């Protein structure tokens, strides 16, 4: 599908448009998914359009964006509409600041991991049902931090293979331990089928924008191609993103733990959870020291 066809389907636009960004990968062509970023400055959830079995995810971007990881995700955008060259200028600036953005994103991911682990420690003391959710989120943040430290932009469908193929021994010394903490070794077709159903349900609860259709298409494609562990981590990423959208109002969303137990493939063993918190806290602290050392 060419650029004119895409613009015709999404309708008249008065803002720059790019294709690519976060969650865009080589599976999208097989799954007939187009990830678009419309730079209209809106702060709202993604919109999903469907046309002849083709899915279009429209994310909203802004030129005043300051989140370093979001800016890095823009670096793989292909411009399809940019009358004033505003998007071209933004992408040029991103390339010029690429090293700074990677360094900042690495630190931010490690701080995010600390935040999630702090929440997990508190949850362990109070028997909070969302305890395991915070641990899963911390694992994803650690994966992101290692990839970013290696100047690789994380991608939900490929982060596992990217992490396993790292060449820098100093930076990837914790990779296998982090991977084991995510639970990917549990991945089977039957488990993933249950996780997918609940992940789509959770997406519908939180996003309510048909993004579940994209999650389902990509996950089924991965399962059909025997990428079970990759699919497990992909679903964990999707659930983490939606969990964070309600992280400040969990007391108002206590019933959602029932769907998250399956979607996140949660465990209830207190001893295992404590061990995971301790292990990931140790890794986070060591990676922070390593990042600080590399920044000098």
C-alpha positions as CSV (number, residue, x, y, z in Angstrom):
1,X,0.0,0.0,0.0
2,X,1.5,3.3,-1.0
3,X,1.5,6.6,0.9
4,X,-1.4,8.2,-1.0
5,X,-3.6,5.1,-0.3
6,X,-2.8,5.3,3.4
7,X,-3.6,9.0,3.6
8,X,-6.9,8.5,1.7
9,X,-8.0,5.8,4.2
10,X,-7.2,7.8,7.3
11,X,-8.8,10.9,5.9
12,X,-7.6,14.5,5.3
13,X,-4.8,15.5,7.6
14,X,-3.4,19.0,8.3
15,X,-0.5,17.6,10.4
16,X,2.7,15.7,9.6
17,X,2.3,11.9,9.5
18,X,5.0,9.2,9.8
19,X,4.8,5.4,9.6
20,X,6.7,3.3,12.1
21,X,7.6,4.2,15.6
22,X,7.1,2.1,18.8
23,X,5.8,-1.4,18.3
24,X,6.4,-1.3,14.6
25,X,8.3,-4.3,13.2
26,X,8.7,-6.7,10.3
27,X,5.8,-8.8,11.5
28,X,3.4,-5.9,10.6
29,X,3.6,-6.6,6.9
30,X,2.6,-10.3,7.4
31,X,-0.2,-9.2,9.8
32,X,-1.4,-6.3,7.6
33,X,-0.8,-3.7,10.3
34,X,0.2,-0.1,9.7
35,X,1.5,2.0,12.6
36,X,1.1,5.7,12.0
37,X,2.1,8.7,14.1
38,X,0.0,11.8,13.5
39,X,1.8,14.9,14.9
40,X,-1.3,16.8,16.0
41,X,-0.1,17.4,19.6
42,X,-3.0,15.5,21.1
43,X,-2.5,13.6,24.4
44,X,-4.9,10.7,23.9
45,X,-5.0,6.9,23.4
46,X,-4.1,5.4,20.0
47,X,-6.9,5.1,17.5
48,X,-7.5,1.9,15.5
49,X,-9.0,1.9,12.0
50,X,-9.9,-1.2,10.0
51,X,-10.2,-1.2,6.2
52,X,-10.5,-4.5,4.2
53,X,-8.9,-6.6,7.0
54,X,-6.0,-4.1,7.2
55,X,-5.5,-2.4,10.6
56,X,-4.2,1.1,11.1
57,X,-3.0,2.2,14.5
58,X,-2.8,6.0,14.7
59,X,-0.7,7.3,17.6
60,X,-0.6,11.0,18.5
61,X,2.8,12.7,18.6
62,X,3.9,16.2,19.5
63,X,6.9,18.3,18.5
64,X,7.4,19.4,22.1
65,X,7.9,15.7,23.2
66,X,10.5,15.4,25.9
67,X,10.4,11.7,26.7
68,X,13.7,10.4,25.4
69,X,12.5,6.9,24.7
70,X,9.5,8.1,22.7
71,X,11.8,10.4,20.7
72,X,14.1,7.4,20.0
73,X,11.1,5.5,18.7
74,X,10.4,8.3,16.2
75,X,13.9,7.8,14.7
76,X,12.7,4.9,12.6
77,X,9.7,6.8,11.2
78,X,9.2,7.1,7.4
79,X,7.6,10.4,6.6
80,X,4.5,10.2,4.5
81,X,3.1,13.7,4.9
82,X,5.1,16.8,6.0
83,X,4.3,19.9,4.0
84,X,6.3,22.3,6.2
85,X,9.2,19.9,6.8
86,X,8.5,20.1,10.6
87,X,8.8,16.3,11.0
88,X,12.0,16.2,8.9
89,X,13.5,18.8,11.2
90,X,12.5,16.8,14.3
91,X,14.0,13.6,13.0
92,X,17.2,15.4,12.1
93,X,17.5,16.7,15.7
94,X,16.8,13.2,17.1
95,X,19.7,11.8,15.1
96,X,22.0,14.6,16.3
97,X,21.1,13.8,19.9
98,X,20.9,10.1,19.6
99,X,23.7,9.2,22.1
100,X,22.2,11.6,24.7
101,X,18.7,10.2,24.2
102,X,20.0,6.6,24.7
103,X,21.8,7.6,27.9
104,X,18.8,9.4,29.3
105,X,16.5,6.5,28.3
106,X,18.7,3.9,29.9
107,X,18.7,5.9,33.2
108,X,14.9,6.4,33.0
109,X,14.3,2.7,32.5
110,X,16.4,1.8,35.5
111,X,14.6,4.4,37.6
112,X,11.3,3.0,36.4
113,X,12.5,-0.5,37.5
114,X,13.4,0.9,40.9
115,X,9.9,2.4,41.1
116,X,8.2,-0.8,40.2
117,X,10.3,-2.8,42.7
118,X,9.6,-0.3,45.4
119,X,5.9,-0.8,44.8
120,X,6.4,-4.5,44.8
121,X,8.2,-4.4,48.2
122,X,5.3,-2.4,49.7
123,X,2.8,-4.7,48.1
124,X,4.5,-7.7,49.6
125,X,4.2,-6.2,53.1
126,X,0.5,-5.4,52.6
127,X,-0.6,-8.5,50.7
128,X,-1.5,-6.3,47.8
129,X,-3.0,-8.4,45.0
130,X,-1.1,-6.4,42.3
131,X,2.3,-7.4,43.8
132,X,3.2,-9.8,40.9
133,X,2.2,-7.1,38.3
134,X,4.8,-4.7,39.7
135,X,7.5,-7.4,39.4
136,X,6.5,-8.1,35.8
137,X,6.8,-4.4,35.0
138,X,10.2,-4.2,36.7
139,X,11.4,-7.0,34.5
140,X,10.3,-5.2,31.3
141,X,12.0,-2.0,32.4
142,X,15.2,-3.9,33.1
143,X,15.1,-5.5,29.6
144,X,14.6,-2.0,28.1
145,X,17.5,-0.6,30.1
146,X,20.0,-3.3,28.9
147,X,19.0,-2.8,25.3
148,X,19.1,1.0,25.5
149,X,22.5,0.8,27.2
150,X,23.6,-1.1,24.1
151,X,22.1,1.6,21.9
152,X,19.2,-0.6,20.7
153,X,15.7,0.7,20.6
154,X,13.4,-1.9,22.5
155,X,10.7,-3.5,20.5
156,X,8.0,-5.6,22.2
157,X,8.0,-8.4,19.6
158,X,11.8,-8.6,19.3
159,X,13.2,-7.6,22.6
160,X,13.9,-11.2,23.7
161,X,15.9,-12.1,20.6
162,X,17.7,-8.7,20.8
163,X,18.6,-9.3,24.4
164,X,19.9,-12.8,23.7
165,X,22.0,-11.7,20.8
166,X,23.9,-8.9,22.5
167,X,27.6,-9.0,21.9
168,X,28.9,-6.7,24.6
169,X,29.6,-9.0,27.5
170,X,30.0,-6.2,30.0
171,X,26.6,-4.9,29.4
172,X,24.7,-8.1,28.9
173,X,26.1,-10.1,31.9
174,X,22.7,-9.9,33.5
175,X,20.6,-10.8,30.4
176,X,19.9,-14.4,31.2
177,X,19.0,-13.7,34.8
178,X,16.6,-11.0,33.7
179,X,15.0,-13.3,31.1
180,X,14.5,-16.0,33.6
181,X,12.7,-13.6,35.9
182,X,10.2,-12.7,33.2
183,X,8.9,-16.3,33.1
184,X,9.3,-16.8,29.4
185,X,10.4,-20.4,29.9
186,X,6.8,-21.2,30.9
187,X,5.6,-20.4,27.4
188,X,3.5,-23.0,25.7
189,X,0.8,-22.8,23.0
190,X,-2.0,-23.5,25.5
191,X,-0.7,-21.0,28.1
192,X,-0.2,-18.3,25.4
193,X,-3.7,-18.9,24.1
194,X,-5.1,-18.1,27.6
195,X,-2.7,-15.2,28.1
196,X,-3.7,-13.7,24.8
197,X,-7.5,-13.9,25.5
198,X,-7.0,-12.1,28.8
199,X,-4.5,-9.6,27.4
200,X,-7.0,-8.7,24.7
201,X,-9.7,-8.4,27.4
202,X,-7.5,-6.2,29.5
203,X,-6.8,-4.0,26.5
204,X,-10.5,-3.6,25.8
205,X,-11.1,-2.6,29.5
206,X,-8.3,0.0,29.5
207,X,-7.9,1.3,26.0
208,X,-11.3,0.5,24.5
209,X,-10.0,1.3,21.0
210,X,-9.8,-2.1,19.3
211,X,-6.1,-2.3,19.9
212,X,-6.8,-5.9,21.0
213,X,-7.2,-6.8,17.3
214,X,-3.6,-5.8,16.7
215,X,-2.4,-7.6,19.8
216,X,-4.3,-10.7,18.7
217,X,-3.0,-10.6,15.1
218,X,0.6,-10.3,16.1
219,X,0.5,-12.8,18.9
220,X,-1.2,-15.4,16.8
221,X,1.4,-14.9,14.0
222,X,4.2,-15.5,16.6
223,X,2.5,-18.6,18.0
224,X,2.0,-20.0,14.5
225,X,5.7,-19.5,13.8
226,X,6.7,-21.2,17.0
227,X,8.0,-17.9,18.6
228,X,6.5,-18.9,21.9
229,X,8.9,-17.2,24.3
230,X,8.9,-14.0,22.1
231,X,5.1,-14.0,22.2
232,X,5.1,-14.4,26.0
233,X,7.3,-11.3,26.3
234,X,5.3,-9.4,23.7
235,X,2.1,-10.0,25.7
236,X,3.9,-8.9,28.9
237,X,4.9,-5.7,27.2
238,X,1.3,-5.0,26.1
239,X,0.0,-5.7,29.6
240,X,2.6,-3.5,31.3
241,X,1.7,-0.6,29.0
242,X,-1.9,-0.9,29.9
243,X,-1.3,-1.6,33.6
244,X,0.7,1.7,33.8
245,X,-2.3,3.5,32.5
246,X,-4.2,2.6,35.8
247,X,-1.2,2.4,38.1
248,X,-2.3,5.5,40.0
249,X,-5.8,4.3,40.6
250,X,-5.4,0.6,41.4
251,X,-7.7,1.0,44.4
252,X,-10.5,1.8,42.0
253,X,-9.6,-1.1,39.7
254,X,-9.1,-4.0,42.2
255,X,-11.4,-6.3,40.1
256,X,-9.0,-6.1,37.2
257,X,-6.5,-8.4,39.1
258,X,-8.7,-11.3,38.0
259,X,-7.9,-10.8,34.3
260,X,-4.3,-9.8,35.0
261,X,-3.6,-13.1,36.8
262,X,-3.9,-14.9,33.4
263,X,-2.8,-12.0,31.1
264,X,0.5,-11.5,33.1
265,X,0.8,-15.2,34.0
266,X,1.2,-14.2,37.7
267,X,2.5,-16.4,40.5
268,X,1.3,-16.4,44.2
269,X,4.3,-17.9,45.9
270,X,5.6,-15.4,48.5
271,X,9.0,-16.9,48.7
272,X,9.4,-16.8,44.9
273,X,8.2,-13.2,44.7
274,X,10.6,-12.1,47.5
275,X,13.4,-13.8,45.7
276,X,12.5,-12.0,42.4
277,X,12.4,-8.6,44.1
278,X,15.8,-9.2,45.7
279,X,17.3,-10.5,42.5
280,X,16.0,-7.6,40.3
281,X,16.8,-5.0,42.9
282,X,20.4,-6.2,42.9
283,X,20.6,-6.2,39.1
284,X,19.0,-2.7,38.9
285,X,21.6,-1.3,41.4
286,X,24.5,-2.9,39.5
287,X,23.2,-1.6,36.1
288,X,22.8,1.9,37.6
289,X,26.5,1.8,38.7
290,X,27.5,0.5,35.3
291,X,25.4,3.2,33.5
292,X,27.0,5.9,35.7
293,X,30.4,4.6,34.9
294,X,29.8,4.6,31.2
295,X,28.4,8.1,31.4
296,X,31.7,9.5,32.7
